[in-house]
Amino acid sequence: MIKEIKVPDIGEKVESMTCVGVLVKAGDSIEVDQGIIEVETSKAMVEIPSPEKGVITEILVSVDDELKIGQLIAKIDTAGNGASSEKSEEKIESKTQDTEKQNEPDREPAKETSSEDHSPSIAPMSLEDTIPVEERPERAIQAAASPSVRRLARQLGADVNLINGSGPGGRISLDDVKAYVKTAMTSITHTATQQQKKTVPLPNFSKYGDVNHERLSTVRKLIAEGISHAWNSIPQVTQFDKADITGLEVFRKKLNDKIPNKEGKITVTAILMKILAEGLKKNPRFNASIDMDKHEMIYKDYIHISIAVDTERGLLVPVVKDVDKKGIKQLAIDLNDIAERTRTNKISPDELEGGTFTISNQGGIGGTNFTPIVNWPQCAILGVSRAEQELRLKGDSLEQRLMLPLSLSYDHRIVDGADASRFLRWVCDALTQPLTLFLDN
C-alpha cells in the first residue's frame, strides 16, 4: 500500500519552514520514527520522522525548498507493515510543541515599532492628514469650545474645528482635544513606520561585473530581523573599561591544572557569568526590560545569561539558566556543553529563550573593543575583547599587567550613563579583586 507522508503541523504560528536536509532516497527501507527530512524554523532544526515502516518510493522535496504545513514530502510502500505508529505521532507532537514554544515570543516584536523617525524620505504629516476626508466633521464657523480648549488645541497643532465634542451640544472639552491628538499621533506613527519599511531598491550590480546570488538561510533572516528590530527600537549607548586580570589569570590556570580533562575547564567567560550574576542582583535594572506601551519596568527575579556562540549557521545565543544558583565549576561545565551543542545543531528551541543579560566574548578571535548590540528585549550586553599585556603605573614603578577590554552596551531608556559606568567599573574591580563581590554597593 502506497501512503503519503506530509509535513506535520509544527505549531499554530508556524506556516512555513526550509528543508535543510534530505535523509533518505527512493528505494531506501525505513523504520517507524526514522528521519525523512530535516527542516529549519525559528532557529531550531527539526527532524520530520516517518510514521510508517516500509520502502520509500518517491521523495518530493529537496534541500532549500520552502515547505508548508500539509505539503507532500514523500511516498512510502507499507505493504505488510501494518498501520502507523502511535509512537511516531507522539514524537511529531513533541517536536511540534518545542517549535511552537520557540515561535511564541518571536511574533510579539512585530507589534513594536519605533515611534521615532529621522528619515528624510518620509513626507511630513499634519494631524489633519491622519483623518480620512470622509470621516472629517463639517467645519463649523465657530466650534463650541472655551478659550482654554482652543489654546490647548493650538499648542498641540490640532484644528479645533475637526474635533468632535463630547459635551452638551457638541461642546469640545480638554479631554476631547487630548484624545484627538493621541489618535492622530498613533496614526502618524503607524504611517511613518510603514513608509520606513519601504526599502530603497538596490542598484543593478551586474552592470559593473559578475555577481553571485545566495539565498538567505532561515537563521540568517531571523538574525537580520532581530538585529534590525533591536537597533531601531533601543536607544543604545556603549561604555568602555578595562579590567586588570593578571592575578585572576594566574589563579585560573592553576585551578585548571587540577581539573580532569573530561570536565569543563574554567574560562574567563564562566567567571564573568558568576560575577555578573552577583552584579545583576545588586543592580536589578540591568536585569530588567521596559514596556513602553504600558509605561512600566519589568524586573526579573531570575538570572539567565545568554551566551553569543559563533556557528556555521550564524550567530546563535543559547541561554544558561539560573546562573546565580551555580558555582563557577558547574557554570564552566554548562557553558562548554551548551556551546558545543549549539555548534553541532543539537540545541533545543527552549534553550534559546529566556535570557536576561548577554555576554559576547570575541577574545579568542582578536580585536581591542567593539560595540555589541543589545539583545532585545534585554537591557544590556557585555562585550569581551582580547586581553593584552600593558605597562601600568603602580606606585612609583611601571609594571606589566594583563588588561581585559570590556564593552557594555545598554538601553538608555532603562539605565543612565553614570549607573552604567559604575556597574562596569564594579565588574572590573570584581575581576581584579574577587572580594569585591562581598561588598555592598
Secondary structure, 3 states (H helix, E strand, C coil): CEEEEECCCCCCCCCEEEEEEECCCCCCEECCCCEEEEEEECCEEEEEECCCCEEEEEECCCCCCEEECCCEEEEEECCCCCCCCHHHHHHHHHHHHHHHHHHHHHCHHHHCCCCCCCCCCCCCCCCHHHCCHHHCCCCCCCCCECHHHHHHHHHCCCCHHHCCCCCHHHCECHHHHHHHHHHHHHHHHHHHHHHHHCCCCCCCHHHCCCCCCCCCCHHHHHHHHHHHHHHHHCCEEEEEEEEECHHHHHHHHHHHHCCCCCCCCCCHHHHHHHHHHHHHHHCHHHHEEEECCCCEEEECCCCCEEECEEECCEEECCEECCHHHCCHHHHHHHHHHHHHHHHCCCCCHHHHCCCCEEEEECCCCCCCCCCCCCCCCCCEEEEECCCEEEEEEECCEEEEEEEEEEEEEEECCCCCHHHHHHHHHHHHHHHHCHHHHHCCC
